């Protein structure tokens, strides 16, 4: 029982517990992220760092066709990654959700396990596979399908495959979580009533999986869009994404405000996307 | 019906092969005798022996473990105190979102924000700045995990303990923490693994003299496929797999207490 005066003491006590940690997060999370976003209206100092003249020059600089192309390219690659993940992730989640409880657990663990290994190592693994001297080319040559290696590495396709490999578990898990709750009797009833496989998929499984699909799409799209490592290692510098622009402005050109402008653009795209996701998923829930 | 089950089963089999073929290739090649790691010359453990005498790799590995251990301890303390406080405050959406947001903010945005902040307060980049940065997002994960459980604890048990004359500290260690144990273990494993594997934030907030293991791996990969990376990759794989499986076991034991 909370005594009459107790709630006030417990409020004081609550703040006493929470405030040191909240101050830490304010100093090293809130202020850094907000000031970084604000920095885009400042000017680069001569020796790195930033100076005060406040203007919007960086935004007009960012509309240069070269940079617009990079931003569109990044959106295309992140979308392609999310769509590819959905195309192979949805059937996989559907298949797993229909297995016995024991096999569901085994397969879900099998799908998460690679995700827990170092992401540089997982990216590197594709260097080993896609290389001109790599395992896939060697295999194709040995079975006589090709006589000279296919150039697979350092293409946008390699970047998309590499990022799909990195983030596919983030697509499968939410879809599986949504499908797993679906009453199996529902799809069986649909069959018994003569509904075709495609129809029951379209009218039952896909609508019920929709919240999971939307979350999965965001989970894959967000880390893909800001990635600069995969475009560099598997795209060989030929595929430039927003993340590469931010990295280069910060560490090579030392124009921090301009780098912050691209980070702001990145953050805005993500905010818009997440808003769309939450709007659509609310509507889906209302309809269901 | 069977036709569709077969199609999704085929895709699922493909996905499992897709997920395991690349890492299997790395593990397989780590036992390759040849110094050109793409040409198989026979089984050998030579590269595993050379890695122990590779000074840059071993010292970066020690730094990585050091950063991960300190980050885990700090994140557990900060994350748990925030969770206890927010629970006592019956805090609503804003403070909860505020405390878990660093887990969702894109790593690149957090990384350059921290780099800028450290530069503004003239803090030179070192392992300390990496630890602070890692503690920021690991704390968010700890809060997310601990808050999910702390609401389920019956507050009357803590009150009974205080009414019976236990000090606040005794109540914390005898009542609150034991009940939070499964989520504390989960938070610790999460923090340790996330910090150990983290590259982007460390890349921006670390000084050049003290590279962590992911930074060393990154610069090695840029020069192409080498036997050392195959071995390192395999070792990291084994550490992560054992860690995840151990965490599940400990989690089960702690849950049953």
Contacts between the chains, C-beta under 8 A, distances in Angstrom:
chain1	res1	chain2	res2	distance
A	1	B	156	7.8
A	1	B	159	7.6
A	10	B	88	5.3
A	11	B	88	7.5
A	11	B	89	6.2
A	13	B	85	8.0
A	13	B	88	5.5
A	14	B	85	4.9
A	14	B	86	7.2
A	14	B	87	7.6
A	14	B	88	3.4
A	14	B	89	3.5
A	14	B	90	7.9
A	14	B	91	7.5
A	15	B	85	6.6
A	15	B	89	6.8
A	16	B	85	7.2
A	17	B	81	5.2
A	17	B	82	7.5
A	17	B	84	4.7
A	17	B	85	3.2
A	17	B	88	6.3
A	18	B	81	6.9
A	18	B	82	5.2
A	18	B	84	7.6
A	18	B	85	2.5
A	18	B	86	5.6
A	18	B	88	7.9
A	18	B	89	6.6
A	18	B	91	7.5
A	18	B	95	7.5
A	19	B	85	7.2
A	20	B	78	7.4
A	20	B	81	6.5
A	21	B	78	4.3
A	21	B	79	7.1
A	21	B	81	5.2
A	21	B	82	3.8
A	21	B	85	7.4
A	21	B	99	7.5
A	21	B	139	6.9
A	22	B	82	6.4
A	22	B	85	7.9
A	22	B	95	7.3
A	22	B	98	7.4
A	22	B	99	7.1
A	24	B	78	5.9
A	24	B	135	7.7
A	24	B	136	7.8
A	24	B	139	7.4
A	25	B	82	7.8
A	25	B	98	6.9
A	25	B	99	6.3
A	25	B	102	6.8
A	25	B	136	6.8
A	25	B	139	6.7
A	25	B	140	7.8
A	27	B	117	8.0
A	28	B	114	6.6
A	28	B	117	7.0
A	28	B	132	5.8
A	28	B	133	7.3
A	28	B	135	7.8
A	28	B	136	5.0
A	29	B	101	7.1
A	29	B	102	4.5
A	29	B	105	7.5
A	29	B	110	7.1
A	29	B	136	5.0
A	29	B	140	7.8
A	30	B	98	7.3
A	31	B	117	6.5
A	32	B	110	7.1
A	32	B	113	3.3
A	32	B	114	5.0
A	32	B	116	6.5
A	32	B	117	4.2
A	33	B	105	6.1
A	33	B	109	6.1
A	33	B	110	6.4
A	33	B	113	4.6
A	34	B	113	8.0
A	35	B	113	6.9
A	35	B	116	6.5
A	35	B	117	6.8
A	35	B	120	7.7
A	36	B	109	6.8
A	36	B	112	5.7
A	36	B	113	3.8
A	36	B	116	5.5
A	39	B	116	6.4
A	49	B	119	6.3
A	50	B	116	7.9
A	88	B	11	5.7
A	88	B	14	6.9
A	88	B	15	5.6
A	88	B	18	7.5
A	89	B	15	7.5
A	91	B	7	6.7
A	91	B	8	4.0
A	91	B	11	3.8
A	91	B	12	6.7
A	92	B	8	7.2
A	92	B	11	5.7
A	92	B	12	4.5
A	92	B	15	4.6
A	94	B	8	5.0
A	95	B	5	7.5
A	95	B	8	4.0
A	95	B	9	5.4
A	95	B	11	7.1
A	95	B	12	4.2
A	96	B	12	6.7
A	98	B	5	7.3
A	107	B	12	7.5
A	107	B	16	7.8
A	110	B	16	6.4
A	110	B	19	7.7
A	111	B	15	7.4
A	111	B	16	7.7
A	111	B	19	6.6
A	112	B	244	7.7
A	113	B	241	6.3
A	113	B	244	6.6
A	114	B	19	4.9
A	114	B	20	6.9
A	114	B	23	6.1
A	116	B	193	6.4
A	116	B	240	4.5
A	116	B	241	7.3
A	116	B	243	7.4
A	116	B	244	5.1
A	117	B	23	6.7
A	117	B	197	7.7
A	117	B	233	8.0
A	117	B	236	6.3
A	117	B	237	4.9
A	117	B	240	4.7
A	117	B	241	7.6
A	118	B	197	4.7
A	118	B	214	6.6
A	118	B	217	7.3
A	118	B	233	7.3
A	118	B	236	4.8
A	118	B	237	7.8
A	118	B	240	7.2
A	119	B	197	6.5
A	119	B	199	6.9
A	120	B	199	5.9
A	120	B	214	5.7
A	120	B	217	4.9
A	120	B	218	5.8
A	120	B	221	6.4
A	121	B	23	7.6
A	121	B	26	6.8
A	121	B	217	7.1
A	121	B	229	7.7
A	121	B	232	7.5
A	121	B	233	3.9
A	121	B	236	5.7
A	121	B	237	6.8
A	122	B	22	6.9
A	122	B	23	6.9
A	123	B	221	7.5
A	124	B	26	7.1
A	124	B	217	7.6
A	124	B	221	5.0
A	124	B	225	7.7
A	124	B	229	5.9
A	124	B	233	6.4
A	125	B	22	3.4
A	125	B	23	5.6
A	125	B	25	6.2
A	125	B	26	4.9
A	125	B	233	7.3
A	126	B	22	5.9
A	127	B	221	6.9
A	127	B	224	7.3
A	127	B	225	5.7
A	128	B	22	7.1
A	128	B	25	5.2
A	128	B	26	6.1
A	128	B	29	6.6
A	128	B	37	7.9
A	128	B	38	7.2
A	128	B	225	5.7
A	128	B	230	7.8
A	129	B	21	7.3
A	129	B	22	5.6
A	129	B	25	6.0
A	131	B	38	6.5
A	131	B	225	6.5
A	133	B	38	4.8
A	133	B	39	7.8
A	134	B	38	6.4
A	135	B	25	5.5
A	135	B	38	7.9
A	138	B	38	8.0
A	165	B	18	7.0
A	165	B	19	7.3
A	165	B	22	6.7
A	168	B	15	7.1
A	168	B	18	7.7
A	168	B	19	7.0
A	169	B	19	7.9
A	172	B	15	7.6
A	191	B	1	5.8
A	197	B	1	6.1
A	197	B	3	6.5
A	197	B	4	4.0
A	198	B	4	7.8
A	201	B	4	7.2
A	222	B	106	6.4
A	223	B	106	7.3
A	223	B	107	7.9
A	225	B	106	7.9
A	226	B	106	4.4
A	226	B	107	7.2
A	226	B	108	4.5
A	226	B	109	7.3
A	228	B	108	7.1
A	228	B	200	7.9
A	229	B	199	7.0
A	229	B	200	7.4
A	229	B	218	7.3
A	232	B	222	7.8
A	233	B	221	5.9
A	233	B	222	7.2
A	243	B	108	5.6
A	246	B	108	5.9
A	246	B	112	6.4
A	247	B	108	7.7
A	250	B	112	5.6
A	250	B	115	6.9
A	250	B	204	7.1
A	251	B	204	7.8
A	256	B	112	7.8
A	256	B	116	6.5
A	259	B	112	6.5
A	260	B	112	6.8
A	260	B	116	7.6
A	263	B	108	6.8
A	263	B	109	5.3
A	263	B	112	5.9
A	266	B	106	6.7
A	266	B	108	7.2
A	266	B	109	6.8
A	267	B	106	7.2
A	267	B	109	5.7
A	270	B	106	6.7
